[in-house]
Each structure stands twice: as C-alpha cells, then as structure tokens.
C-alpha cells in the first residue's frame, strides 16, 4: 500500500476544485515533459463503465491474469464507496479517504460523498504521481479502477484533473466497459455508444470499448451494428414494432445517430471479454499496450504543441517586460528594481 496521507479540509478541497475548474487543462508549462519520457514508462489504463457493467470484476480479472502470466501491473482503486475490492491494489483511495465519514460529517448523499472524496483525493494527487514515477521502470501497466457512478469521475473537475495528470506523464488510454446483455437492445446500445463518444471527445485519449459478459450474451450483433448501419436499422425496425410509438421520433433519432456515429465506429477499438471466464483478456491487454502509438499520435502531439505555445507566450511576455523596463530606465521614471522583469517573466506575470 502507498504510504501518503491526505489531510485537507472540505473548504480546502472546494477551493482547490474551483481553481481546477477555472483552469481545467493540465499544467503543460513544464518543458521537460517530452514524448520520449512518456514512451519509457508504463501504459496507464483508466477503466470507466456504467454501474453494473462488471468494471470492478474486470479489474479483478486483469489482476488475476497478470499474476498468472507474469505481467508487471500496478493497480490503483479510485472508488471510495466500494465495500470490498476483490484484490489488494497498491494504491487504494479508501486508505486515506473515509467515505462514510464524509457522508456523516458533511451530511451528503452517496453521490455527493463520492464527488467530495475524489475532490479531497485530487488535492494530493501529486503524491500519487510521485509514487508512480518512482516505480515506472518496474511495471508495464498501471490500471486504474474508477467509481461505478460514472458521472462522478468523467464529468467532475477532480476526475479530469486526475486523468490529465496521468496523461501528461504516461501514455494513457481509456477502456470503456460495456454491459453486453443490457446493450442487446438497439436503443440501449445507441445510448452506450453516444456516451463512449462523449468520453473520447472529453479526454481525447485512445479509447477501447470492452464488451463485458460475453459469456452470457453474444456480442457479435453489436459488432455487426458498428460495421454496418443497415444491420442496426433492421434491428431497430424489429424492436420498434413492439414499441408504443412504433417508428416514431425516438426511432428516427436512433437512425440518424447511427449514421453520425459511423465515422466514430471506424476508429473505435473494440474487444469482447468475460471477466468471469477470462476470455478476451489477452486481446484486451494487447489493445492496452498498442494504445501507446495512438497516444503519441493524438494526445502526445497535442501536448507538445501546447508546451511550445506556452513557451512562446512566456518569451513574448519577457520581451515586452524587458522593453518596458528599458523605456522606464531611459526616462528615469521607473521605480522597478533591476531583475524584476526577468523574475516576473519566470513567474508568468506582467509588470505593472
């Protein structure tokens, strides 16, 4: 277990998250972050999925498979509300955050307590990053399990901060766990795919859809729907016959959305897995490993551009401040002490 302590108050966490929301992007001012640095470390995989999709069970299966086949994996649990984790992760949010205590102290419901717990944990996530960086040469994969209440992580400032902290240091990808039996209906399938698309749009990280529970339900119809929109339309027509509105507005909407998402399906990696019998786990590990190349092509390249942009911005500020200082010194009207311009430039602020 990691030995770091979290001791911020709720007020500290609220202030921290307000600042994070105002400046949600990662701190990419550090020019030392480079693609070759990220290519040397492990691949980070963030498991995201709807409640009941079998995400934590898949987390357990990945751990079991890693032990059986000698894969060097580091496991992190970010679900503060889980009663019992089936494995002993190296880092567990429950070691430092008391979920029930938060509910009692701040009079919060389950969802509010999860968000607050993540906020408190995010205020000290730099300690987690320090631990991960120290051990980056010891592991091939870092696998992160997130709360079952998916929106508590994907749409919160703390979740974004955690994801971007990981992505700015390691090659990172997202595995979206799909509940295959519940997705057998075309309407539910479409809802899941829209959510997967929103996650890809938000994080801009390589995304793999892991259709879990394929030992219970056949995943092939869903894969066919992604490869052929006409097959989806036929399934939609069959299901709409039993619908109260028949081929009404909702059915028409689903048809239109399937056409819109057709381009998304072409770039979406997908794999059928079973957390119970272990089928598809090897392929999932392969997708997680190969995501590094996609990361370098997308997020890594974008990060380089943002670093270069910020560097140019700082150089421009320094040049403007230096010119202002020279003008003031020439007129003998300046009260600015020598060195103030360069110090202000280093701090990323302008002189008055």
N, C-alpha and C positions, 0 to 999 in steps of 0.2 A: 504494500500500500504506500501511496505517496505521503510524505510527512510534511505537509504545508498546512498552515492554519488560516482560516478566514474569520476575521473579526469585525467586519464593517457593520454599522447600524443600518436600519431601513432608510434613514434620512441620507446617509452616505450613498447607499445604493441608488436611491431615487435621483440624487444629484448627478451621480456618475452616468446613469442611463439617459438623463435629459441631455447631457453633453454628448453622449454617443448618438442620440437621435438627431441632434443638430449637426453633427459631423459623422455620419454613418460609415464613411469609407475608411478603409484601413489606413494606418499611418505608413504611407509609402514614401516619406521623406528620406528614409534611410537608404543611401545609395549602395550599401553593402549587400542588399538583397538582390541576388543575381540568379539567373536560371541554373547555372552550374551548381550553385549551392543547393537548390531545391532538388536537383537531379540526383544528388548523392544520398539524400535521406530516404526514409520510408515513404510509402504511399499512404495517405490518410483517407479513410473511407468513413463517411458520415451516413449512418443508417437512419432513414426517415420513412415513416409509414403511418397510415391511419390506425386508430385504435382497433385492436383485434386482428390486425394483418399478420401477426406472428413475428413481429420485428425482434422482440427480445428472445424468442425461441430461436430465430435465425442467428442472433448474436451468440447464443449458446452453441449452436451447431458449428459456427465458424471457429469458436474456441476449441471445441472438441476435435474438429478436423485438423486444426493447427497442431494440436498435441499429437494426434495420431500420425501425421505426415511430416512432422518436424518443421513446420512453418514458423518462422520467428515473428510472432504477432504481439502487439501491445494493445490492451483493451481498456477502454475508458467508458464508464457509465455516467451519463448526464441526466438520468431520470431520477429525480429526488423522491418521487411518490411510489416507486415500485417497492412492494413489500419484501420481496426476496429475489435477488439476482441469482440465476442458476450457476453462475461462475463467480470466481473471485477476481474482479478486474484489478489492474494495477492502480488505477485511479477511479475512485467512486465518490460522486458528489455527496452521497449520504454520510460519508466520513466526516464531512465538515459542515454540512447544512442539515438542520433538523426540520424536516418538512412539517411534521405535526406541530412542532413548537412554533413555527411561523404562522400556522393557521390559528393557534390559540392566542399568541401574542398580538397579532395584527388583525384578528377577527376576519380572516379571509376564508373564502371557499376553496375547494380543491384546485380549480384552475388558477385563481389568483395567487394561491400559495406556490404553485409550480412556477409561475412567471416571476414571483418575488425571489424564490430560491435561485432561479437562473440568474436574476439580476445580481444577487449577492455573490454568487459564484463568479460571475463575469468580472466583478470588480477586482478579483485577484487571479484572473486567468493568466496573467503574465507569469505567475509562479508555475502554473501547469506547463506553459510553453518552455520555461527554463528547464523543467524536468524532461520534457520530450526532446529538446535539443541536445541535452547531455547524453541521452541514450539513443540518439538517432542512428548510430552505427551498429547498434545491437539488434535492430528489428527491421523487417521487410515491410510490415504493415502496422498501421495504427488504426484500430477500428473503434468507432465512437457510436454508442447507442444513445438515442435521444428520447425525450418523453413521448408517451403514447398519444397525448393530446397534441397532435401535430402542429397546430397553430401556435402553441406556446413557445415552440422553438423557431419555426420557419418565419413567423411574422412578428417576432419580438426583436427589440433592439439588442438584447443580450444574445439571442441566437445568432443574429447577423454578426455581432462582434466576435463571437466565438468562432464561427465559420470562417470569417475573413482573417482572423488571427492565424488559424491553421493554414489557410490557403496562401497567405503571404510568406510562409516559412517552408511548407512542404507541398509536394504535388498532391492535390486533394481532389476527390471525386465524391459524388453522392449516389447512394443506392436507394432508390425509392421502392419500398416493399409493397407489393400489390396482393390483396387478398383474392386469390383466383376464384374460389367458389362464389364469393359475393360479387365478383365482376363478370360473371357469366351472362348477366342481362346487359343488353346493349346500352341502355341508359346509364347504368352504374359504371360500365366500362368507360363511357364517354366522360363521366364526372371524374373518374380517376385519371384519365389521360390529360384532361384540362388542368387538373391540379399538378400533375407531373410537369406539364409545360410551364406552369407558373413558377415552379421551383427552379427549372432550368433558366427561366428569364431572370429570376431574382438573384440567383447565386452565380450564374454564368460559369458553372463548373461542369465537367463531364458527368453525365447522368446515365445510370443504368436502371432499367425497370426490372426488378426481380419478382417474377410471378410466383409467389409462395403457395404452398399447399397443393402442388401439382400432383401429389399422391392421392388427393381427394377429388379434384376436378381437373378436367382436361384443359390444358392451356392453348391447344392448337387453334380452336376457333378464334380466340383473341389475337393470336399472332396473324391469322388469316385476315382479320379485320384491319390490322395495321398495314398489311401488304396490299390489300385490295378493298377499296372503299365500297365497291359494288357488293361485295360479300357482307359488309357491315349494313348496307342499305337493305339487303334481303332479310337479314336477321332482325333489323329494326321493323320492317314491314310485318314480319311474323309476330313479333312481340306487341306491335301496336294494335293488332286485331283484338287482343284481349284488354286493351286499354280503354277507359271510359270515353276519352276524347278521340279515339281512333287515330287516324292520320292527321292530328291537329297541329297546333302551334309547336308543342314540345317536340314532336316527331320531326317536324320540318326544321326546327332548330338543330336537332341532333344530326340531321342530314348535312346541313350547312357546315356545322362544326367539323364533321368528319373530313370534309373537303379542305377546310382551313388547316387541319392538323396533319394532312397528308405529307407535307414537307417536313414537319416535326418528326413523324414516324421514320423518315428515311435516315435521320441522324441519331435516332434513339437506340441505344444498345438495349437488348432485352435477353433475358435468360429465365428459364423455368427451373425452379428449385423446390426442394422439400426440406424444411427444417427438421422434419421427423425422421425420414429415412436417409437423408443426406444426398439425394440425387441432385445433380446440377451444381453442387458446391465447388467442385474443381473448376467448372466453367466460370462460375462467379468470381473465384479468385483470379482466374486468367483475365477477366474483364477489369477487375480492380487494378491489376498490375499494368495492363496495357493502357489504362486511362492516363498514365503519365504523359504519353505522347500527345494526347488530345489536350491535356492541361497546358503543356508547353505551347501548343498552337493557339490556344484561346486565352485563358486567364493569365498565363505567364507572360505572353506577349503584351497583353493589355497592361499588366503591372509594370513592365519595362517602360512603356510609353508614359504612364502616369509618373513614374520616377523621373524620367527625362523632362517632362513638363514641369514638375515641381522644381527641379534643379534650375531650369531656365528662368522660372519665376523668381527664385531666390537670387539668382545672379542679376536679374533686372532690378530688383529692389535694392541690392547692394550698390549697383551702378548709379541709380537715381539718388540714393542717400549720399554717396560719395560726391556726386556733382553738387548736391545741395550744400554739403559741408564746405566744399571748395568755394562756392559763391559766398557763403556766410563769412568764411575766414577772410576772403578778399575785401569784404565791406566792413570787417571788424565789428559786425553787429551780432555775431553768434555767441551764445553762451554755452555751446555744446563743447564738452570736453573732448580732447583727442582720443580716438579709439571708439567713440560712441557709435559712429556709423557702422564700423565693422562688427561691433558687438550686437547692434540692432539687427544687422543682416543675418548674423548667425542664428538669432532668435526668431527670425522670420517676421519681424515687425518693422514698421516705418518710423523714422524720426519725426517729431512734431514740426 
